[in-house]
Amino acid sequence: MLLYTAKLATFGQFGVLTTSLVVRGMVVGAALMIGPFLTRTIVRRLRPHAYTLLIDTVLVAAAARMFIATRTV
């Protein structure tokens, strides 16, 4: 926590830490903390084959998005 406090102070001192950025960070952080609790019940109800298909789909979508992102840069 001390490291993150130092980072916040440093970025705030240089004026690159805007309110919009802090709000976005808080929303992403909250989603990352709440997401696993909400999806746990869904994943536990899936059959092994459906879970495998879901994971494969997510990985293919992530890879496609990475290719698209690197192509447009």
Biopython code that builds the backbone (N, CA, C, O; Angstrom):
import numpy as np
from Bio.PDB.StructureBuilder import StructureBuilder

atoms = [
    (1, "MET", "N", (0.822, -1.190, 0.000)),
    (1, "MET", "CA", (0.000, 0.000, 0.000)),
    (1, "MET", "C", (0.867, 1.255, 0.000)),
    (1, "MET", "O", (0.510, 2.273, -0.593)),
    (2, "LEU", "N", (1.993, 1.167, 0.664)),
    (2, "LEU", "CA", (2.896, 2.315, 0.704)),
    (2, "LEU", "C", (3.431, 2.642, -0.694)),
    (2, "LEU", "O", (3.572, 3.810, -1.057)),
    (3, "LEU", "N", (3.722, 1.610, -1.461)),
    (3, "LEU", "CA", (4.207, 1.810, -2.826)),
    (3, "LEU", "C", (3.147, 2.500, -3.685)),
    (3, "LEU", "O", (3.454, 3.430, -4.430)),
    (4, "TYR", "N", (1.892, 2.037, -3.576)),
    (4, "TYR", "CA", (0.819, 2.645, -4.368)),
    (4, "TYR", "C", (0.545, 4.082, -3.914)),
    (4, "TYR", "O", (0.225, 4.940, -4.737)),
    (5, "THR", "N", (0.666, 4.342, -2.639)),
    (5, "THR", "CA", (0.489, 5.707, -2.139)),
    (5, "THR", "C", (1.577, 6.617, -2.700)),
    (5, "THR", "O", (1.304, 7.757, -3.078)),
    (6, "ALA", "N", (2.795, 6.121, -2.753)),
    (6, "ALA", "CA", (3.896, 6.901, -3.325)),
    (6, "ALA", "C", (3.671, 7.157, -4.813)),
    (6, "ALA", "O", (3.953, 8.247, -5.310)),
    (7, "LYS", "N", (3.168, 6.161, -5.513)),
    (7, "LYS", "CA", (2.881, 6.347, -6.935)),
    (7, "LYS", "C", (1.790, 7.391, -7.141)),
    (7, "LYS", "O", (1.907, 8.251, -8.014)),
    (8, "LEU", "N", (0.733, 7.318, -6.339)),
    (8, "LEU", "CA", (-0.337, 8.303, -6.443)),
    (8, "LEU", "C", (0.184, 9.717, -6.179)),
    (8, "LEU", "O", (-0.169, 10.658, -6.890)),
    (9, "ALA", "N", (1.013, 9.855, -5.166)),
    (9, "ALA", "CA", (1.572, 11.167, -4.850)),
    (9, "ALA", "C", (2.461, 11.676, -5.971)),
    (9, "ALA", "O", (2.408, 12.855, -6.321)),
    (10, "THR", "N", (3.263, 10.811, -6.527)),
    (10, "THR", "CA", (4.168, 11.216, -7.605)),
    (10, "THR", "C", (3.407, 11.636, -8.850)),
    (10, "THR", "O", (3.664, 12.702, -9.410)),
    (11, "PHE", "N", (2.467, 10.799, -9.287)),
    (11, "PHE", "CA", (1.699, 11.140, -10.487)),
    (11, "PHE", "C", (0.826, 12.362, -10.260)),
    (11, "PHE", "O", (0.641, 13.175, -11.166)),
    (12, "GLY", "N", (0.292, 12.492, -9.061)),
    (12, "GLY", "CA", (-0.495, 13.676, -8.746)),
    (12, "GLY", "C", (0.343, 14.936, -8.744)),
    (12, "GLY", "O", (-0.121, 15.994, -9.167)),
    (13, "GLN", "N", (1.565, 14.831, -8.276)),
    (13, "GLN", "CA", (2.485, 15.975, -8.235)),
    (13, "GLN", "C", (2.825, 16.476, -9.636)),
    (13, "GLN", "O", (2.985, 17.678, -9.845)),
    (14, "PHE", "N", (2.934, 15.574, -10.577)),
    (14, "PHE", "CA", (3.271, 15.954, -11.948)),
    (14, "PHE", "C", (2.048, 16.302, -12.787)),
    (14, "PHE", "O", (2.185, 16.660, -13.957)),
    (15, "GLY", "N", (0.862, 16.202, -12.213)),
    (15, "GLY", "CA", (-0.352, 16.606, -12.892)),
    (15, "GLY", "C", (-0.885, 15.639, -13.928)),
    (15, "GLY", "O", (-1.708, 16.017, -14.762)),
    (16, "VAL", "N", (-0.433, 14.404, -13.890)),
    (16, "VAL", "CA", (-0.915, 13.429, -14.867)),
    (16, "VAL", "C", (-2.019, 12.541, -14.300)),
    (16, "VAL", "O", (-2.560, 11.696, -15.012)),
    (17, "LEU", "N", (-2.350, 12.723, -13.047)),
    (17, "LEU", "CA", (-3.386, 11.921, -12.404)),
    (17, "LEU", "C", (-4.664, 12.750, -12.341)),
    (17, "LEU", "O", (-4.846, 13.562, -11.434)),
    (18, "THR", "N", (-5.543, 12.535, -13.313)),
    (18, "THR", "CA", (-6.778, 13.304, -13.383)),
    (18, "THR", "C", (-7.895, 12.584, -12.634)),
    (18, "THR", "O", (-7.790, 11.396, -12.330)),
    (19, "THR", "N", (-8.952, 13.312, -12.346)),
    (19, "THR", "CA", (-10.099, 12.723, -11.663)),
    (19, "THR", "C", (-10.723, 11.625, -12.515)),
    (19, "THR", "O", (-11.123, 10.584, -11.995)),
    (20, "SER", "N", (-10.804, 11.852, -13.803)),
    (20, "SER", "CA", (-11.364, 10.850, -14.713)),
    (20, "SER", "C", (-10.563, 9.557, -14.660)),
    (20, "SER", "O", (-11.132, 8.466, -14.664)),
    (21, "LEU", "N", (-9.259, 9.681, -14.611)),
    (21, "LEU", "CA", (-8.394, 8.502, -14.554)),
    (21, "LEU", "C", (-8.572, 7.746, -13.245)),
    (21, "LEU", "O", (-8.585, 6.515, -13.238)),
    (22, "VAL", "N", (-8.707, 8.460, -12.154)),
    (22, "VAL", "CA", (-8.913, 7.823, -10.854)),
    (22, "VAL", "C", (-10.250, 7.086, -10.830)),
    (22, "VAL", "O", (-10.331, 5.964, -10.329)),
    (23, "VAL", "N", (-11.299, 7.711, -11.370)),
    (23, "VAL", "CA", (-12.615, 7.069, -11.401)),
    (23, "VAL", "C", (-12.582, 5.814, -12.254)),
    (23, "VAL", "O", (-13.137, 4.786, -11.867)),
    (24, "ARG", "N", (-11.942, 5.887, -13.403)),
    (24, "ARG", "CA", (-11.821, 4.701, -14.255)),
    (24, "ARG", "C", (-11.073, 3.580, -13.531)),
    (24, "ARG", "O", (-11.468, 2.416, -13.602)),
    (25, "GLY", "N", (-10.012, 3.930, -12.848)),
    (25, "GLY", "CA", (-9.251, 2.938, -12.093)),
    (25, "GLY", "C", (-10.072, 2.292, -10.992)),
    (25, "GLY", "O", (-9.968, 1.088, -10.757)),
    (26, "MET", "N", (-10.888, 3.092, -10.317)),
    (26, "MET", "CA", (-11.741, 2.553, -9.256)),
    (26, "MET", "C", (-12.799, 1.603, -9.828)),
    (26, "MET", "O", (-13.097, 0.570, -9.228)),
    (27, "VAL", "N", (-13.361, 1.950, -10.981)),
    (27, "VAL", "CA", (-14.371, 1.091, -11.609)),
    (27, "VAL", "C", (-13.746, -0.234, -12.049)),
    (27, "VAL", "O", (-14.313, -1.301, -11.815)),
    (28, "VAL", "N", (-12.587, -0.161, -12.680)),
    (28, "VAL", "CA", (-11.905, -1.383, -13.122)),
    (28, "VAL", "C", (-11.514, -2.234, -11.911)),
    (28, "VAL", "O", (-11.685, -3.453, -11.928)),
    (29, "GLY", "N", (-10.997, -1.603, -10.874)),
    (29, "GLY", "CA", (-10.623, -2.341, -9.668)),
    (29, "GLY", "C", (-11.812, -3.017, -9.014)),
    (29, "GLY", "O", (-11.709, -4.160, -8.568)),
    (30, "ALA", "N", (-12.939, -2.323, -8.952)),
    (30, "ALA", "CA", (-14.147, -2.912, -8.368)),
    (30, "ALA", "C", (-14.622, -4.096, -9.201)),
    (30, "ALA", "O", (-15.020, -5.124, -8.652)),
    (31, "ALA", "N", (-14.583, -3.956, -10.515)),
    (31, "ALA", "CA", (-14.997, -5.056, -11.389)),
    (31, "ALA", "C", (-14.084, -6.263, -11.221)),
    (31, "ALA", "O", (-14.546, -7.404, -11.233)),
    (32, "LEU", "N", (-12.791, -6.011, -11.065)),
    (32, "LEU", "CA", (-11.854, -7.123, -10.886)),
    (32, "LEU", "C", (-12.050, -7.831, -9.555)),
    (32, "LEU", "O", (-11.757, -9.021, -9.441)),
    (33, "MET", "N", (-12.540, -7.120, -8.551)),
    (33, "MET", "CA", (-12.782, -7.753, -7.254)),
    (33, "MET", "C", (-14.140, -8.460, -7.215)),
    (33, "MET", "O", (-14.256, -9.529, -6.615)),
    (34, "ILE", "N", (-15.159, -7.885, -7.839)),
    (34, "ILE", "CA", (-16.506, -8.442, -7.780)),
    (34, "ILE", "C", (-16.706, -9.559, -8.795)),
    (34, "ILE", "O", (-17.435, -10.514, -8.526)),
    (35, "GLY", "N", (-16.072, -9.453, -9.951)),
    (35, "GLY", "CA", (-16.261, -10.419, -11.034)),
    (35, "GLY", "C", (-16.119, -11.874, -10.645)),
    (35, "GLY", "O", (-17.008, -12.666, -10.958)),
    (36, "PRO", "N", (-15.050, -12.266, -9.978)),
    (36, "PRO", "CA", (-14.903, -13.681, -9.621)),
    (36, "PRO", "C", (-16.024, -14.220, -8.736)),
    (36, "PRO", "O", (-16.408, -15.383, -8.867)),
    (37, "PHE", "N", (-16.548, -13.393, -7.842)),
    (37, "PHE", "CA", (-17.629, -13.851, -6.974)),
    (37, "PHE", "C", (-18.921, -14.078, -7.759)),
    (37, "PHE", "O", (-19.675, -15.010, -7.478)),
    (38, "LEU", "N", (-19.166, -13.213, -8.747)),
    (38, "LEU", "CA", (-20.388, -13.351, -9.541)),
    (38, "LEU", "C", (-20.307, -14.512, -10.526)),
    (38, "LEU", "O", (-21.300, -15.200, -10.759)),
    (39, "THR", "N", (-19.140, -14.730, -11.099)),
    (39, "THR", "CA", (-19.022, -15.773, -12.117)),
    (39, "THR", "C", (-18.791, -17.164, -11.541)),
    (39, "THR", "O", (-18.947, -18.157, -12.252)),
    (40, "ARG", "N", (-18.430, -17.252, -10.291)),
    (40, "ARG", "CA", (-18.156, -18.559, -9.681)),
    (40, "ARG", "C", (-19.364, -19.481, -9.766)),
    (40, "ARG", "O", (-19.215, -20.658, -10.094)),
    (41, "THR", "N", (-20.564, -18.967, -9.477)),
    (41, "THR", "CA", (-21.753, -19.817, -9.514)),
    (41, "THR", "C", (-22.063, -20.270, -10.942)),
    (41, "THR", "O", (-22.514, -21.395, -11.158)),
    (42, "ILE", "N", (-21.817, -19.390, -11.912)),
    (42, "ILE", "CA", (-22.063, -19.767, -13.307)),
    (42, "ILE", "C", (-21.107, -20.867, -13.735)),
    (42, "ILE", "O", (-21.520, -21.849, -14.352)),
    (43, "VAL", "N", (-19.842, -20.706, -13.412)),
    (43, "VAL", "CA", (-18.829, -21.687, -13.815)),
    (43, "VAL", "C", (-19.066, -23.033, -13.138)),
    (43, "VAL", "O", (-18.858, -24.080, -13.752)),
    (44, "ARG", "N", (-19.490, -23.015, -11.901)),
    (44, "ARG", "CA", (-19.727, -24.281, -11.194)),
    (44, "ARG", "C", (-20.885, -25.061, -11.795)),
    (44, "ARG", "O", (-20.920, -26.287, -11.689)),
    (45, "ARG", "N", (-21.827, -24.381, -12.421)),
    (45, "ARG", "CA", (-22.979, -25.055, -13.025)),
    (45, "ARG", "C", (-22.679, -25.606, -14.416)),
    (45, "ARG", "O", (-23.444, -26.423, -14.928)),
    (46, "LEU", "N", (-21.606, -25.182, -15.022)),
    (46, "LEU", "CA", (-21.274, -25.635, -16.373)),
    (46, "LEU", "C", (-20.764, -27.068, -16.374)),
    (46, "LEU", "O", (-20.083, -27.511, -15.449)),
    (47, "ARG", "N", (-21.111, -27.771, -17.431)),
    (47, "ARG", "CA", (-20.536, -29.110, -17.629)),
    (47, "ARG", "C", (-19.101, -28.925, -18.115)),
    (47, "ARG", "O", (-18.774, -27.877, -18.670)),
    (48, "PRO", "N", (-18.254, -29.908, -17.920)),
    (48, "PRO", "CA", (-16.843, -29.776, -18.338)),
    (48, "PRO", "C", (-16.674, -29.402, -19.810)),
    (48, "PRO", "O", (-15.817, -28.584, -20.142)),
    (49, "HIS", "N", (-17.479, -29.989, -20.692)),
    (49, "HIS", "CA", (-17.364, -29.683, -22.124)),
    (49, "HIS", "C", (-17.730, -28.219, -22.396)),
    (49, "HIS", "O", (-17.055, -27.544, -23.174)),
    (50, "ALA", "N", (-18.783, -27.736, -21.764)),
    (50, "ALA", "CA", (-19.206, -26.347, -21.955)),
    (50, "ALA", "C", (-18.152, -25.384, -21.403)),
    (50, "ALA", "O", (-17.894, -24.335, -21.993)),
    (51, "TYR", "N", (-17.549, -25.743, -20.277)),
    (51, "TYR", "CA", (-16.499, -24.906, -19.703)),
    (51, "TYR", "C", (-15.290, -24.832, -20.647)),
    (51, "TYR", "O", (-14.730, -23.757, -20.861)),
    (52, "THR", "N", (-14.901, -25.957, -21.199)),
    (52, "THR", "CA", (-13.788, -25.988, -22.143)),
    (52, "THR", "C", (-14.077, -25.127, -23.364)),
    (52, "THR", "O", (-13.209, -24.388, -23.829)),
    (53, "LEU", "N", (-15.284, -25.223, -23.876)),
    (53, "LEU", "CA", (-15.685, -24.416, -25.023)),
    (53, "LEU", "C", (-15.675, -22.923, -24.683)),
    (53, "LEU", "O", (-15.249, -22.102, -25.495)),
    (54, "LEU", "N", (-16.136, -22.582, -23.502)),
    (54, "LEU", "CA", (-16.136, -21.186, -23.059)),
    (54, "LEU", "C", (-14.719, -20.633, -22.969)),
    (54, "LEU", "O", (-14.450, -19.534, -23.454)),
    (55, "ILE", "N", (-13.823, -21.378, -22.360)),
    (55, "ILE", "CA", (-12.438, -20.930, -22.215)),
    (55, "ILE", "C", (-11.773, -20.791, -23.587)),
    (55, "ILE", "O", (-11.067, -19.813, -23.836)),
    (56, "ASP", "N", (-11.991, -21.754, -24.471)),
    (56, "ASP", "CA", (-11.427, -21.673, -25.819)),
    (56, "ASP", "C", (-11.942, -20.446, -26.564)),
    (56, "ASP", "O", (-11.177, -19.771, -27.253)),
    (57, "THR", "N", (-13.222, -20.158, -26.431)),
    (57, "THR", "CA", (-13.813, -18.990, -27.082)),
    (57, "THR", "C", (-13.213, -17.697, -26.565)),
    (57, "THR", "O", (-12.902, -16.795, -27.343)),
    (58, "VAL", "N", (-13.053, -17.608, -25.267)),
    (58, "VAL", "CA", (-12.463, -16.400, -24.668)),
    (58, "VAL", "C", (-11.021, -16.217, -25.141)),
    (58, "VAL", "O", (-10.612, -15.099, -25.454)),
    (59, "LEU", "N", (-10.261, -17.288, -25.195)),
    (59, "LEU", "CA", (-8.870, -17.189, -25.632)),
    (59, "LEU", "C", (-8.760, -16.791, -27.101)),
    (59, "LEU", "O", (-7.897, -15.992, -27.465)),
    (60, "VAL", "N", (-9.628, -17.343, -27.942)),
    (60, "VAL", "CA", (-9.610, -16.981, -29.368)),
    (60, "VAL", "C", (-9.999, -15.509, -29.538)),
    (60, "VAL", "O", (-9.387, -14.792, -30.329)),
    (61, "ALA", "N", (-11.008, -15.065, -28.799)),
    (61, "ALA", "CA", (-11.428, -13.662, -28.878)),
    (61, "ALA", "C", (-10.316, -12.736, -28.402)),
    (61, "ALA", "O", (-10.091, -11.686, -29.004)),
    (62, "ALA", "N", (-9.623, -13.104, -27.339)),
    (62, "ALA", "CA", (-8.523, -12.278, -26.834)),
    (62, "ALA", "C", (-7.380, -12.220, -27.843)),
    (62, "ALA", "O", (-6.797, -11.158, -28.060)),
    (63, "ALA", "N", (-7.063, -13.339, -28.450)),
    (63, "ALA", "CA", (-5.991, -13.360, -29.447)),
    (63, "ALA", "C", (-6.364, -12.514, -30.657)),
    (63, "ALA", "O", (-5.534, -11.773, -31.182)),
    (64, "ALA", "N", (-7.616, -12.627, -31.100)),
    (64, "ALA", "CA", (-8.064, -11.826, -32.238)),
    (64, "ALA", "C", (-7.983, -10.340, -31.913)),
    (64, "ALA", "O", (-7.567, -9.540, -32.751)),
    (65, "ARG", "N", (-8.372, -9.974, -30.719)),
    (65, "ARG", "CA", (-8.309, -8.569, -30.312)),
    (65, "ARG", "C", (-6.868, -8.073, -30.253)),
    (65, "ARG", "O", (-6.591, -6.925, -30.599)),
    (66, "MET", "N", (-5.963, -8.924, -29.823)),
    (66, "MET", "CA", (-4.554, -8.533, -29.787)),
    (66, "MET", "C", (-4.006, -8.317, -31.194)),
    (66, "MET", "O", (-3.258, -7.369, -31.431)),
    (67, "PHE", "N", (-4.374, -9.190, -32.124)),
    (67, "PHE", "CA", (-3.936, -9.015, -33.511)),
    (67, "PHE", "C", (-4.491, -7.731, -34.112)),
    (67, "PHE", "O", (-3.780, -7.003, -34.805)),
    (68, "ILE", "N", (-5.760, -7.457, -33.843)),
    (68, "ILE", "CA", (-6.379, -6.235, -34.343)),
    (68, "ILE", "C", (-5.710, -5.002, -33.748)),
    (68, "ILE", "O", (-5.473, -4.021, -34.452)),
    (69, "ALA", "N", (-5.408, -5.048, -32.462)),
    (69, "ALA", "CA", (-4.778, -3.894, -31.794)),
    (69, "ALA", "C", (-3.387, -3.625, -32.335)),
    (69, "ALA", "O", (-3.007, -2.465, -32.496)),
    (70, "THR", "N", (-2.625, -4.660, -32.618)),
    (70, "THR", "CA", (-1.265, -4.444, -33.117)),
    (70, "THR", "C", (-1.265, -4.024, -34.586)),
    (70, "THR", "O", (-0.331, -3.363, -35.040)),
    (71, "ARG", "N", (-2.281, -4.392, -35.315)),
    (71, "ARG", "CA", (-2.372, -4.050, -36.730)),
    (71, "ARG", "C", (-2.712, -2.576, -36.931)),
    (71, "ARG", "O", (-2.282, -1.975, -37.915)),
    (72, "THR", "N", (-3.474, -1.991, -36.019)),
    (72, "THR", "CA", (-3.924, -0.610, -36.180)),
    (72, "THR", "C", (-2.920, 0.395, -35.630)),
    (72, "THR", "O", (-3.097, 1.599, -35.815)),
    (73, "VAL", "N", (-1.891, -0.063, -34.971)),
    (73, "VAL", "CA", (-0.915, 0.875, -34.380)),
    (73, "VAL", "C", (0.061, 1.360, -35.400)),
    (73, "VAL", "O", (0.948, 2.151, -35.078)),
]
sb = StructureBuilder()
sb.init_structure("model")
sb.init_model(0)
sb.init_chain("A")
sb.init_seg("    ")
for serial, (resi, resn, name, xyz) in enumerate(atoms, 1):
    if name == "N":
        sb.init_residue(resn, " ", resi, " ")
    sb.init_atom(name, np.array(xyz, "f"), 0.0, 1.0, " ", f" {name:<3s}", serial, name[0])
structure = sb.get_structure()
